[in-house]
């Protein structure tokens, strides 16, 4: 019982720290874009993103400078955090099962005259709440592509498995994916953007 109480106290303290840092920790760490007809190099990797997520609590981290021709990859406004509560108790701090946070993003591109391929990666963490239990947690994520008018033209849904260990109320995650889209005539690839967000349609989300 004492060990359980200690874990709950630690989790609450960590959640309070994240809430205090909400204005600081939206992080975009892009990698360089690739020139036409070059294959992807292993710059955007799960291991590298996971290491960055574990070593940095908040603040911007610039791993490599990005060329402006590559579409930007950003966290969708207000959807960097996802809190899951007991059913019917949304907003109750004592009913939190866990809270996820996206903290790192990266991308690199392969650009052709009418086509763009983007390798993107992201990382973050999940904190155990007072009502949560250690083990595997699924975090639902969406990645949007928007055009020059910020209209969503495509969405990719991803489910990330995160392990929260029994001896630590924090679990970390990272993932790397690829997507492609066609460029309209005369529209530069930099006019498009990628946005990552937690899917708030999950049961218990608040």
N, C-alpha and C positions, 0 to 999 in steps of 0.2 A: 504493500500500500504506500509506503514512504517513497519507493522508487517511482510509482505511478504519479504521485503528487508532485514529485520533483520534475518529471517530464512535462506535466501539464503547466506548471509554473514557468518552465523554460520556454515552452511553446507560446504561452501568452506574451512573454517578454519579447520574443522574436517577432510575433505578429504586430505588437505595438511599435517595434522598431521599423518594420516595413511600412506601416501606415504613416509614420513620421517622415519617412523618406520618399513618399509617393511623388513629390514634385521634383525629385532629383534623379531617380533611377531609371528613367526611360532611356535605354541605351541602344544605339545603333553603331555597330562596329564593322563597317563594310571592308571587304577585301578588294583588290584591284580587278578591273574588268579585263577581259581577254579580247584580243584583236581577232579580226575575221579569219576563219579557217584554222584557228588554233584550238587544240583540244583542251579540256579542263585539266588543271593541275590540282593536286590535293591540298589546296590552301584552306578551303572551307571544309573542315572535317569535324565530326562529332567529338572526337577526343580533344581537339583544340578548343572548341566552344565550351565543352564541359569543364576543362581546366580554367577557362576564363570565368565561367559562372561561379566556380568554387572559390576563386581567389579574390573576387571583387564583390563588395556588398552594394555599393551604389556609386553613381557618378559615371561619366562617359569614358569609355576605353576605346582608343583608336589603335587598331592592330596594324592596318595598312591603309594608305590613302586610296581613294577610289576615283576612277575616271568618270567625268560627268556624263559620258555616253551610256553608261550602264544605268538601267532603271533603279531608282532608290528603293530601299527596303526598310520600311518603318513599322513601328507598332501602332496599330489602329487606336485612335484617341479613346481613352477611358476603358479600354479592354486589355490593358496590360496585366490586370489582376483578376482572378476568379476565386470567389469564396463559396464553398459549399456548406450549407447548414443542414441540420436535421429538418425533415419535412415539416412545413408549417411554422418554422421558427426563424425565417430569414430576418437578418438584422440583429439577432440576439448573439452577442459576443460569446456567451457561454454555450451556444448551440453550434459553434463552428466545428465541422469535421476536419476540414483542411483548407488551405489557401494556396493557390498557385500564383507565380509571378514570372513573367517573361522578362529576362534581364539583358540578354545579348542577342544581336542579330548580325548576320554577315551575308554577303553575296558576291558572286562573280559572274561574268557574262561571256557568251560567245555571240558576236553580232555579225549578221550577214545582211546583204542589201534589203531584203524584205522579211527577215526572220530574226528573232532573238531567243536564245536559250539562256536561262538563268539557273545557276546552282545557288540555292539559298540555304542558310543554316540558322538555327536559333537555339537558345539554351535558357535555362531558368531553374527555379526551385519550387518545391512544395513543402509547406509547413504544416505540421500536425496541430490540430486544434484541440480544445478540451474534450470534444465528443468524438475525436478521431481515434483510429487504431493503426499501429504500424502494419506495414505490408504493401501490397501493390495498389496503386491508384491510377485510374485512367484520366488523362487530361485532354479534353476535346479542343482542338485548335482549327482555325480557318485561315487560309491565306488568300487574299483578294488581289486581283490585278485590276488597276484602274487606268482609264485613258486620260487624255489631256484635259477633259472636262470633269475628272474625278468620278466618272461613272464606272461602276463595277462591271467588267466585261467577262470575268471568269473567277471562280472560287474553287479552291482545293481544300478538302476536309482531311484532317489528320487526327489520329488518336495516339497519344503518347502514354506509354506505361512508365510510371515512376515508382521506384521502391523507396519506402520510408523505413529505415532500419529500426529495430526494436530499441537500440541503445542511443538513438539520435532522432530528434523530432523534425529533422530536415532531410529531404531527398532531392537530388539534383537530376536534371534531364538535359539532353541535347539531341538534335536530329538534323539531318541534311536531306534535302529533296531537290528535284529539278522540275522545271516547267518551261514551256515554250509558247510563243504567240507570234502571230503574223503582224508585220508592220504595214499600215496603210501607206499608199504612195505619198511621199513628201513629209511624213511625220517622223521626227527623230526618236530614237528609242528612249532618250532621256525624258520625253514627255509622259512616259508611262511610269507607274509606281506599283510596288508590291507592299501590301499591308498584312501584318500578322495580328491575329486577335484570338482570344479565348472565345469559345462558342457558349454563349449564355443561355442556350436552350436546354442545357443540362438540368436534370432534376435536382432541386435543392439549391440552385445557383441564386446568389443574391448580390 
